Amino acid sequence: MNRLTFELRLVLRSRLSAAALLLLLLLSVLAVWSGMREVQRQRQTIERLAPLHERDVAALAARYPDSKDAGNPAYYTFYNTWDPPSGAAFLALGLRDVAPYVLRIRALGLQAQLYEGETFNPEVALPGRFDYAFVLIYLAPLFTIALLHDLVSAERQSGRLRLLLAMPDAGRLWRRRVGLRYALLFACLAVPACVGAALSASGIAATIVVLAVTAACLAFWTGLSLLVATRQWRSVTNATVLMGAWAMLTLVLPALANVALIRAIPVNQGVDLMLAQRQAVHGAWEIPRAETMRRFVAGHPEWKHQADVPGRFHWKWYFAFHQVGDESVAGAARAYRDGLVARQAWTGRLGWLLPGVGAQAVLHRLAGTDLPAQLAYQDAIVAFHREIRHFYYSYLFNDRPFGSADFARRPAFVPHAAAGMPGGTELFALFLLAGAVFAAGVWRLGRLRMHGGE
């Protein structure tokens, strides 16, 4: 314990090391606080919209107290859907920064409503959110490099290296120094994350996974720093090489891999589906009504006996061609979704080689802010929209009146579970990569000789 205390004093006596640890702690606290604040803001938005929605429905019920059919109520009534953030969402906000977490829909064509949230300003979305995942993946490696790049070279340049290597417990000395720096870095990241998890009620299992991912990321960069620091190079050279490795592994290679995925798996934007669906809907005004109803009945035979429409405008024909417009782009919608899922699968495979990508995938899955979570929200919207349509179809196709009491029978949205534990494959890949690099670095440290090198 006395030797460990002495090493701690040496670390804290170094202005660079002390400032680096303090700054990392402050950044971690700020990231956790920022993530929790954003999650709280989203929850408040969801809670604030609920009474406003009920007020709109009440006004609509007063406007149409006794309708001959459900056409006007079906056309004007909006339904709230929402994707509540999980307890661990503050760690990695992911797609919640750009994808809508609240969406109002009607009984009209869904595709045109589903992808309206993609029309955001890309310059606003470009910087991303400052959350715990950002600090862990992009900033923590820099602090690891700052504390370990001169572990050996500083002793060599000061003339103390031969003396240290000649000590009987030289091996334990180096391991103690590395372990202490690793523990200090881990504490600066883990303590704010644990406090945030406790305040957010994330759960013990989620907290353990976050700590494990944090430990794995630090282990990778510690091992890589040791592989470079034990070379017979000067401190400046070590820092330069490690900074180059950081830029390649966290910035350049992920960006190149993303470009390769975009070219290998081309995917149209959701806005293209929205435009295609709207074109089909607008074109239905020029198509004979009998043809539209024939297409509708082909997919919904339960209404074939009520599909006749008079010569004048009828609401069931109007909603039928909206449904046909959705079905006309169903193949493109499946292809769009399949392309996104394929890209996500290959991104997960990149985590076997790039620790930042692997850690990000695990944290986003844990927080319920990744692509599968967003697709699950869309699935919940699709199922709810189907329930809304069936609710109004029973009135429209049976020519039943729609009164004030029927507003109270309207469907209610039930949100899906946002978070989910990451798969064992992603965690295993991250631990395997980090463990291999860390073990190589420790083995390299143990091979130091009297000349302080190979």
C-alpha positions in Angstrom: 0.0 0.0 0.0 2.9 2.4 0.7 4.4 1.8 -2.7 1.0 2.3 -4.4 0.5 5.6 -2.4 4.0 6.7 -3.5 3.1 6.0 -7.1 -0.1 7.9 -6.7 1.8 10.9 -5.4 4.1 10.8 -8.4 1.1 10.8 -10.8 -0.6 13.6 -9.0 2.6 15.6 -8.7 2.8 15.7 -12.5 0.9 18.7 -13.7 0.1 17.0 -17.0 -1.3 13.8 -15.4 -3.2 15.6 -12.7 -4.7 18.1 -15.2 -5.6 15.2 -17.6 -7.4 13.2 -14.9 -9.3 16.3 -13.6 -10.3 17.3 -17.1 -11.5 13.7 -18.0 -13.6 13.7 -14.8 -15.1 17.0 -15.6 -15.9 16.0 -19.1 -17.5 12.7 -17.9 -19.7 14.6 -15.4 -20.7 17.1 -18.1 -21.5 14.3 -20.6 -23.6 12.4 -18.1 -25.4 15.6 -17.0 -26.0 16.7 -20.6 -27.4 13.3 -21.5 -29.7 13.2 -18.5 -30.9 16.7 -19.3 -31.7 15.8 -22.9 -33.6 12.6 -21.8 -35.5 14.7 -19.2 -36.4 17.2 -21.9 -37.7 14.5 -24.2 -39.8 13.0 -21.4 -41.3 16.4 -20.6 -42.1 16.9 -24.2 -44.0 13.6 -24.3 -45.9 14.4 -21.1 -46.7 17.9 -22.3 -48.2 16.7 -25.6 -50.7 14.3 -24.0 -53.1 16.9 -22.5 -52.8 19.0 -25.7 -53.8 16.0 -27.8 -56.8 15.3 -25.6 -57.8 19.0 -25.9 -57.7 18.8 -29.7 -59.8 15.6 -29.7 -62.4 17.2 -27.3 -62.7 20.2 -29.6 -63.1 17.9 -32.6 -65.8 15.9 -30.8 -67.6 19.2 -30.1 -67.3 20.2 -33.8 -68.7 16.9 -35.1 -71.1 15.7 -32.3 -73.3 13.7 -34.7 -71.8 12.8 -38.1 -73.6 10.7 -40.6 -70.4 8.9 -41.2 -66.9 8.8 -39.8 -65.2 10.6 -42.7 -64.6 14.0 -41.1 -63.6 12.5 -37.7 -61.2 10.1 -39.4 -59.7 12.8 -41.5 -59.2 15.4 -38.8 -58.4 13.3 -35.8 -54.7 13.0 -35.0 -53.2 10.3 -32.8 -50.1 10.7 -30.7 -47.4 8.1 -30.9 -44.2 8.3 -28.8 -41.0 6.5 -28.1 -40.1 7.0 -24.4 -36.4 7.0 -23.6 -35.0 4.2 -21.6 -33.3 4.6 -18.3 -29.9 4.2 -20.0 -30.6 6.5 -22.9 -28.5 9.3 -21.3 -25.4 7.3 -22.0 -25.7 7.2 -25.7 -28.5 9.2 -27.4 -27.9 7.7 -30.8 -30.6 8.1 -33.3 -32.9 9.9 -30.9 -30.9 13.0 -31.8 -32.2 13.0 -35.4 -35.1 10.5 -35.6 -38.5 11.6 -34.3 -39.5 10.3 -30.9 -43.0 11.8 -31.1 -45.1 11.4 -34.2 -48.7 12.3 -34.8 -50.5 10.2 -37.4 -54.0 10.0 -39.0 -56.0 7.3 -40.7 -54.6 8.5 -44.1 -51.7 6.9 -45.9 -49.0 6.1 -43.4 -45.8 6.2 -45.5 -46.2 9.9 -46.2 -46.5 10.5 -42.5 -43.8 8.0 -41.3 -40.8 9.6 -43.0 -41.7 13.3 -42.6 -39.3 13.3 -39.6 -36.3 12.8 -42.0 -36.6 16.3 -43.3 -34.2 17.7 -40.7 -31.3 20.2 -41.2 -28.1 18.0 -41.7 -25.9 20.9 -40.5 -27.8 20.9 -37.2 -27.5 17.1 -36.8 -23.8 16.9 -37.9 -22.1 17.8 -34.5 -24.1 15.1 -32.6 -24.8 15.1 -28.9 -22.2 15.3 -26.2 -22.9 12.2 -24.2 -21.0 9.5 -22.3 -20.5 7.4 -25.4 -18.7 10.4 -27.1 -16.4 10.9 -24.2 -15.6 7.1 -23.9 -15.0 6.5 -27.6 -13.4 9.7 -28.8 -11.9 11.5 -25.8 -10.9 8.9 -23.3 -8.2 7.4 -25.6 -6.5 10.8 -25.8 -6.2 10.9 -22.0 -5.0 7.3 -21.9 -2.3 8.3 -24.4 -1.4 11.4 -22.4 -0.8 9.3 -19.2 1.1 6.4 -20.8 2.9 7.6 -23.9 6.1 8.5 -21.9 5.9 5.7 -19.3 9.3 4.4 -20.3 10.7 7.1 -22.5 10.5 9.7 -19.7 12.6 7.5 -17.4 15.1 6.8 -20.2 15.5 10.5 -21.0 16.0 11.3 -17.3 18.6 8.6 -16.9 16.7 6.5 -14.4 15.6 3.7 -16.6 18.6 1.4 -16.1 18.3 1.8 -12.3 14.6 1.0 -12.3 15.2 -2.1 -14.5 17.9 -3.3 -12.2 15.5 -3.4 -9.2 14.4 -6.9 -8.0 10.7 -6.1 -8.4 11.1 -4.1 -11.6 8.3 -6.1 -13.3 5.8 -5.3 -10.5 6.9 -1.7 -10.5 5.8 -1.3 -14.2 2.6 -3.2 -13.7 1.8 -1.1 -10.6 2.3 2.1 -12.6 0.2 0.9 -15.5 -2.5 -0.5 -13.2 -2.7 2.7 -11.2 -3.1 4.9 -14.3 -5.7 2.5 -15.7 -7.6 2.6 -12.4 -7.6 6.4 -12.2 -8.8 6.7 -15.8 -11.5 4.1 -15.2 -12.7 5.9 -12.0 -13.0 9.2 -13.8 -15.3 7.6 -16.3 -17.1 5.0 -14.1 -18.1 7.2 -11.1 -20.2 9.7 -13.1 -21.7 6.9 -15.2 -22.7 5.0 -12.0 -24.2 8.1 -10.5 -26.1 8.8 -13.6 -27.3 5.2 -13.8 -28.5 5.4 -10.2 -30.4 8.6 -10.7 -31.9 7.3 -14.0 -32.9 3.9 -12.5 -31.1 2.2 -15.4 -30.8 -1.1 -13.5 -27.9 -3.1 -12.2 -27.5 -5.2 -15.3 -27.2 -2.2 -17.5 -24.7 -0.5 -15.2 -22.5 -3.6 -15.2 -22.5 -3.7 -19.0 -21.5 0.0 -19.1 -18.7 -0.6 -16.7 -17.5 -3.6 -18.7 -17.5 -1.7 -22.0 -15.7 1.2 -20.3 -13.1 -1.2 -18.9 -12.7 -2.9 -22.3 -12.2 0.4 -24.2 -9.6 1.6 -21.7 -7.9 -1.8 -21.8 -7.5 -1.6 -25.6 -6.0 1.9 -25.5 -3.8 1.0 -22.6 -2.4 -2.0 -24.4 -1.8 -0.1 -27.6 -0.1 2.7 -25.6 2.2 0.1 -24.0 3.1 -1.4 -27.3 4.3 2.0 -28.5 5.7 3.3 -25.2 8.0 0.3 -24.8 9.8 1.1 -28.0 13.1 2.8 -28.0 11.6 6.1 -29.1 11.4 9.5 -27.6 8.2 10.7 -25.9 7.3 13.0 -28.7 7.6 10.2 -31.2 5.4 7.9 -29.0 2.7 10.6 -28.7 2.8 11.2 -32.5 2.4 7.6 -33.3 -0.4 7.0 -30.8 -2.2 10.1 -32.0 -2.0 8.8 -35.5 -3.4 5.5 -34.4 -6.2 7.3 -32.6 -7.1 9.3 -35.7 -7.1 6.2 -37.9 -9.1 3.9 -35.5 -11.7 6.5 -34.4 -12.1 8.8 -37.4 -10.5 7.7 -40.7 -11.3 4.0 -40.8 -14.9 4.3 -39.5 -15.5 7.0 -42.1 -14.0 5.0 -44.9 -16.0 1.9 -43.8 -19.2 4.0 -43.8 -18.5 5.2 -47.3 -17.9 1.6 -48.4 -21.1 0.4 -46.9 -23.1 3.2 -48.6 -21.7 2.2 -51.9 -22.0 -1.6 -51.4 -25.5 -1.4 -50.0 -27.3 1.6 -51.6 -30.4 2.6 -49.8 -32.9 5.3 -50.9 -34.0 7.9 -48.4 -37.3 7.6 -46.5 -38.3 10.9 -48.1 -38.3 9.1 -51.5 -40.9 6.7 -50.1 -43.0 9.6 -48.9 -42.9 11.3 -52.3 -43.7 8.1 -54.1 -46.7 7.4 -51.8 -48.0 11.0 -52.3 -47.7 10.7 -56.0 -49.8 7.5 -55.9 -52.4 9.2 -53.8 -52.6 12.3 -55.9 -52.8 10.2 -59.0 -55.8 8.3 -57.7 -58.0 11.3 -58.4 -57.5 10.6 -62.1 -58.2 6.9 -61.8 -61.8 5.5 -62.1 -63.2 4.8 -58.7 -64.1 1.3 -59.5 -60.5 0.5 -60.4 -59.3 2.0 -57.0 -61.9 -0.1 -55.1 -60.9 -3.2 -57.0 -57.3 -2.8 -55.9 -58.4 -2.1 -52.4 -60.6 -5.1 -52.2 -57.9 -7.3 -53.6 -55.9 -6.7 -50.4 -58.9 -6.4 -48.1 -61.5 -8.9 -49.2 -63.5 -8.5 -46.0 -64.9 -5.3 -47.4 -65.8 -6.6 -50.9 -69.5 -6.5 -50.2 -69.4 -2.9 -49.0 -67.0 -1.6 -51.7 -69.6 0.0 -54.0 -69.4 3.8 -54.1 -71.9 6.2 -55.5 -71.2 8.7 -58.2 -70.5 11.5 -55.8 -67.6 11.8 -53.4 -67.5 9.1 -50.7 -65.1 8.9 -47.7 -64.6 5.2 -48.0 -63.2 5.7 -51.6 -61.0 8.5 -50.3 -59.5 6.3 -47.5 -59.3 3.3 -49.9 -57.0 5.1 -52.3 -54.8 6.2 -49.5 -54.5 2.6 -48.4 -53.8 1.6 -52.0 -51.1 4.3 -52.2 -49.4 2.8 -49.1 -49.6 -0.7 -50.7 -48.1 0.6 -54.0 -44.8 1.4 -52.2 -44.8 -1.6 -49.9 -42.1 -3.3 -51.9 -39.9 -0.2 -51.8 -40.5 0.2 -48.1 -39.3 -3.4 -47.5 -36.3 -2.8 -49.6 -35.5 0.4 -47.7 -35.8 -1.4 -44.4 -33.8 -4.4 -45.5 -31.0 -2.1 -46.7 -30.8 -0.4 -43.4 -30.8 -3.7 -41.5 -28.0 -5.0 -43.8 -25.9 -1.9 -43.1 -26.5 -2.3 -39.4 -25.3 -5.9 -39.6 -22.1 -5.0 -41.3 -21.5 -2.1 -38.9 -21.7 -4.7 -36.1 -19.1 -6.8 -37.9 -16.8 -3.8 -38.1 -16.8 -3.8 -34.3 -14.6 -6.9 -34.4 -11.8 -4.7 -35.8 -12.6 -1.2 -34.6 -13.1 -0.9 -30.8 -14.9 2.4 -31.1 -17.5 1.0 -33.5 -18.0 -2.0 -31.3 -18.3 0.0 -28.1 -20.7 2.4 -29.7 -22.9 -0.4 -31.0 -23.1 -2.0 -27.5 -23.9 1.2 -25.8 -26.6 2.2 -28.3 -28.2 -1.2 -28.0 -28.1 -1.0 -24.3 -29.7 2.5 -24.4 -32.3 1.6 -26.9 -31.2 4.3 -29.3 -29.9 2.3 -32.2 -31.5 1.4 -35.6 -33.3 -1.7 -34.3 -34.9 0.4 -31.6 -36.0 3.0 -34.2 -37.4 0.3 -36.4 -39.3 -1.2 -33.4 -40.9 2.2 -32.9 -41.9 2.3 -36.5 -43.4 -1.2 -36.2 -45.4 0.0 -33.3 -46.7 2.9 -35.4 -47.6 0.6 -38.3 -49.5 -1.7 -36.0 -51.3 1.2 -34.4 -52.1 2.7 -37.7 -53.6 -0.6 -38.8 -55.8 -0.5 -35.7 -56.9 3.1 -36.4 -57.9 2.2 -40.0 -59.9 -0.9 -38.9 -61.6 1.3 -36.3 -62.8 3.8 -38.9 -63.4 1.3 -41.7 -66.1 -0.4 -39.6 -68.0 2.9 -39.7 -67.2 4.0 -43.2 -67.9 0.8 -45.1 -71.0 0.0 -43.0 -72.4 3.5 -43.3 -72.7 3.8 -39.6 -73.0 7.3 -38.0 -70.2 8.6 -35.8 -71.1 10.5 -32.7 -69.5 12.0 -29.6 -69.6 8.7 -27.7 -67.6 7.1 -30.5 -64.6 9.4 -30.0 -64.2 7.8 -26.6 -63.9 4.4 -28.2 -61.0 5.4 -30.4 -57.8 3.3 -30.2 -55.0 4.3 -27.8 -51.3 3.9 -28.5 -49.2 1.7 -26.3 -45.4 2.4 -26.5 -43.0 -0.5 -26.9 -40.1 -1.3 -24.7 -37.2 1.0 -25.7 -34.1 -0.6 -24.2 -32.6 -4.0 -24.7 -29.5 -5.8 -23.6 -26.7 -6.1 -26.3 -26.1 -9.4 -27.8 -23.3 -11.7 -26.6 -21.5 -11.6 -29.9 -20.9 -7.8 -29.8 -19.7 -8.0 -26.2 -17.5 -11.0 -26.8 -15.9 -9.3 -29.9 -15.2 -6.1 -27.9 -13.7 -8.0 -25.0 -11.6 -10.3 -27.2 -10.1 -7.4 -29.2 -9.4 -5.3 -26.0 -8.1 -8.4 -24.1 -5.7 -9.3 -27.0 -4.2 -5.8 -27.4 -4.0 -5.3 -23.6 -2.2 -8.7 -23.1 0.2 -7.9 -26.0 1.0 -4.5 -24.3 1.6 -6.1 -20.9 3.8 -8.8 -22.5 5.8 -6.2 -24.3 6.2 -4.3 -21.0 7.6 -7.5 -19.4 10.3 -7.8 -22.0 12.0 -4.6 -21.1 15.7 -5.1 -20.7 18.6 -3.2 -19.2 19.0 -1.1 -22.3 15.3 -0.1 -21.9 14.1 -1.4 -25.3 13.6 -4.6 -27.2 
